[in-house]
Amino acid sequence: MSAGPWTGRQPADFEGMSALVTGGGSGIGAATAALLMARGARVAVLDRDPSGAPAGAIQVTAEVTSDAAVRAAVAEAVGELGALHTLVGNVGIGAIGTVEDNDDAEWSRVLDVNVLGLVRTARAALPQLRRTAADAPGRVSLTHTCSIAATAGLPQRALYSAGKGAVLSLTLAMAADHLREGIRVNCVNPGTTDTPWVGRLLGRADDPAAERAALNARQPMGRMVTAGEVAAAIAHLASPSASGITGTALAVDGGMQGLRLRPATT
């Protein structure tokens, strides 16, 4: 079984298009930026530390907790790109625990990044997306990175799940708001993804190997999904070939959301 998406010659379906990827300095964001470039797009990466962005991407630095910083960074990116067809709202941070385990300050910190960070970026980018949509019908989109945590109850993820549930609802509301402007809005719902954040989480576990095995086992495919697989789903939703898709949440979770397999027998 392949652990990632097909890596042969990529279609040039993003030729002539420009994209901005938030949180593109690592993990899913970096994989998405690389894939969009491989498929012909000019790409800018917005991150608090964009140094891990793929070679060839325009790097802009901003904290998404600051509206002024986000507006300046989006303006800088669009100035370099010349136009904006695709916004990928991928920035996010993790949180562990039940409702009792995180205080108000931590709830505010995580929701400020995971929900309002997407709001600030979209708010800054929408005027440019509207201008592009007028000249490029069917080619303008906004895609959020949501999570399986928005649709399934996961233990020790109360704060994270609340934020991702908000992202799912935000995606649907924005899809309705901007449909007639020619802007498609969708999200992807990854399952547990083998990213640097998960790697750090495993590194803090008492038994990292056992914890990795447990994360693999809870997805019906028997493994975590890869950043490349999530990036492929984002690219699909953002591509002109998906011009009929809006208001959709695409699960990339190894079957975790919808499958109920019987226990394996030996």
C-alpha positions in Angstrom: 0.0 0.0 0.0 1.3 3.4 -0.9 1.8 5.8 1.9 1.3 8.9 -0.2 -0.3 10.3 -3.3 0.8 9.5 -6.9 4.1 11.3 -7.4 4.6 11.0 -11.2 4.0 13.8 -13.7 1.5 16.2 -12.3 -1.2 17.9 -14.5 -0.6 21.6 -15.2 -4.2 22.5 -14.3 -3.0 25.4 -12.1 -1.0 27.0 -15.0 -1.5 30.8 -14.9 -3.0 30.7 -11.4 -1.8 32.1 -8.1 -2.3 30.7 -4.7 -1.7 31.8 -1.1 -1.2 29.0 1.5 -1.3 29.9 5.2 0.7 27.8 7.6 2.8 26.7 4.6 6.1 26.5 6.4 5.6 22.9 7.4 3.4 19.8 7.3 0.2 19.9 5.3 0.7 23.5 4.3 4.2 22.9 2.9 3.0 19.8 1.0 0.1 21.8 -0.5 2.3 24.6 -1.6 4.7 22.2 -3.2 1.9 20.3 -5.0 0.3 23.5 -6.3 3.6 24.7 -7.7 4.2 21.3 -9.3 0.8 21.7 -11.0 1.7 25.1 -12.4 0.6 27.7 -9.8 2.7 30.6 -8.5 2.5 30.2 -4.7 3.0 32.5 -1.7 3.3 31.0 1.8 2.2 33.0 4.8 3.5 31.7 8.1 5.0 32.9 11.4 8.2 31.2 10.2 7.9 30.5 6.4 11.5 29.3 6.1 10.3 25.7 5.7 8.3 26.5 2.6 9.2 24.7 -0.5 11.8 26.2 -2.8 10.4 28.7 -5.2 7.5 29.8 -3.0 7.2 33.5 -2.1 7.6 33.8 1.7 5.6 36.3 3.8 5.8 36.4 7.5 2.9 37.2 9.8 1.1 36.1 13.0 -2.5 35.3 12.1 -3.5 36.6 15.5 -2.9 40.2 14.3 -5.4 41.6 11.8 -3.0 44.4 10.7 -0.2 41.9 10.2 -2.4 39.6 8.1 -3.7 42.4 5.9 -0.1 43.6 5.3 1.1 40.1 4.5 -1.8 39.3 2.1 -1.2 42.6 0.4 2.5 41.8 0.1 1.7 38.3 -1.3 -0.8 39.6 -3.8 1.6 42.3 -4.9 4.2 39.6 -5.7 1.7 37.2 -7.3 -0.1 39.8 -9.3 -3.5 38.2 -8.7 -5.1 35.6 -6.4 -7.1 32.6 -7.5 -6.7 30.3 -4.6 -6.5 30.8 -0.8 -5.7 27.8 1.3 -6.5 28.5 5.0 -4.4 25.9 6.6 -2.9 27.6 9.7 -3.7 25.9 13.0 -2.3 24.7 16.3 -3.1 21.7 18.5 -4.7 21.3 21.9 -5.0 18.3 24.2 -7.4 17.7 27.1 -11.0 17.6 28.3 -13.0 20.8 29.0 -11.5 20.8 32.5 -7.9 20.7 31.4 -7.5 24.0 29.6 -8.2 27.4 31.2 -9.9 30.4 29.5 -6.6 31.8 28.3 -5.7 28.6 26.4 -9.2 28.4 24.9 -8.8 32.0 23.7 -5.3 31.3 22.4 -6.2 28.3 20.3 -9.5 29.6 19.0 -7.7 32.9 18.0 -5.4 30.9 15.8 -7.6 28.1 14.5 -10.8 30.0 13.9 -10.1 33.8 13.8 -6.8 33.2 12.0 -8.8 31.8 9.1 -11.4 34.6 9.4 -8.7 37.3 9.3 -6.9 35.8 6.3 -10.2 35.3 4.3 -11.3 38.9 5.2 -8.0 40.3 3.8 -8.1 38.1 0.7 -11.7 38.3 -0.3 -11.5 41.6 -2.2 -8.8 40.2 -4.4 -10.6 36.9 -4.9 -13.7 38.8 -6.1 -11.6 40.8 -8.6 -10.1 37.6 -10.0 -13.4 35.8 -10.1 -14.8 38.5 -12.4 -12.2 37.5 -15.0 -11.7 33.8 -14.2 -15.1 32.1 -13.6 -14.8 28.7 -12.1 -11.1 29.2 -11.1 -11.4 31.0 -7.8 -11.6 29.1 -4.5 -11.0 29.1 -0.8 -10.2 25.9 1.0 -9.9 25.4 4.8 -8.0 22.6 6.5 -10.6 21.4 9.0 -10.4 18.0 10.8 -12.1 14.7 11.5 -12.4 16.2 15.0 -15.3 18.4 13.6 -17.5 15.3 12.9 -16.3 12.6 15.3 -15.9 12.6 19.1 -12.2 12.1 19.9 -11.0 11.7 23.5 -8.8 14.5 25.0 -9.6 16.9 22.1 -12.4 19.1 23.5 -10.8 22.4 22.7 -9.4 21.3 19.4 -12.7 19.8 18.3 -14.7 22.9 19.3 -12.5 25.0 17.1 -12.6 22.6 14.1 -16.4 22.3 14.5 -16.4 26.1 14.1 -14.2 25.9 11.0 -16.7 23.4 9.4 -19.6 25.7 10.1 -17.7 28.7 8.9 -16.9 26.9 5.6 -20.6 26.2 4.9 -21.6 29.8 5.8 -18.9 31.3 3.6 -19.8 29.0 0.7 -23.4 30.4 0.8 -22.2 34.0 1.2 -19.8 34.0 -1.7 -21.3 31.6 -4.2 -22.8 34.3 -6.4 -19.5 36.2 -6.3 -17.9 33.2 -8.1 -15.8 32.1 -5.1 -16.1 28.4 -4.1 -15.5 27.5 -0.4 -14.7 24.0 0.8 -12.7 22.2 3.5 -10.8 19.0 3.9 -11.2 16.9 7.1 -8.0 15.0 7.7 -7.8 12.2 10.1 -4.7 11.8 12.2 -1.9 13.0 9.9 1.8 12.2 10.2 3.0 15.8 10.6 5.6 17.5 12.7 3.0 18.3 15.3 2.0 14.7 15.7 5.7 13.8 15.8 6.2 16.2 18.7 3.1 14.8 20.5 4.5 11.3 20.1 7.8 12.5 21.5 6.2 13.5 24.7 4.4 10.2 25.2 5.6 7.7 27.8 5.8 5.0 25.1 6.1 6.7 21.7 6.0 3.5 19.7 2.8 2.3 21.5 1.2 5.7 21.0 2.1 5.6 17.3 0.6 2.2 16.9 -2.6 3.3 18.6 -2.9 6.3 16.3 -2.4 4.1 13.3 -4.9 1.5 14.5 -7.8 3.9 15.1 -8.0 4.6 11.3 -9.5 1.7 9.4 -6.6 1.7 6.8 -4.3 0.9 9.7 -2.1 3.9 9.3 -2.1 7.7 9.7 -2.7 9.6 6.5 0.2 11.6 5.0 0.5 15.4 4.5 0.8 14.6 0.8 -2.5 12.9 0.7 -4.2 15.8 2.4 -2.5 18.2 0.0 -3.8 16.2 -2.9 -7.4 16.6 -1.6 -6.9 20.4 -1.1 -5.5 20.7 -4.7 -8.5 18.8 -6.0 -11.0 21.1 -4.4 -9.1 24.2 -5.5 -8.6 23.0 -9.1 -10.7 24.2 -12.1 -11.9 20.7 -12.6 -13.8 21.0 -9.2 -15.6 24.1 -10.5 -19.0 22.4 -9.5 -18.0 21.8 -5.9 -18.7 24.2 -3.1 -19.9 23.9 0.5 -18.3 20.4 0.7 -16.2 18.8 3.5 -13.9 16.1 2.0 -12.7 13.5 4.5 -9.1 12.3 4.2 -9.0 10.0 7.1 -8.3 6.4 6.1 -12.1 5.6 6.5 -12.3 6.8 10.1 -15.4 8.9 9.6 -17.6 6.5 7.7 -16.4 2.9 8.1 -17.1 0.5 10.9 -15.0 -2.6 10.3 -15.4 -5.8 12.2 -12.3 -6.7 14.2 -9.6 -8.5 12.2 -9.4 -12.2 12.8 -6.2 -14.2 12.8 
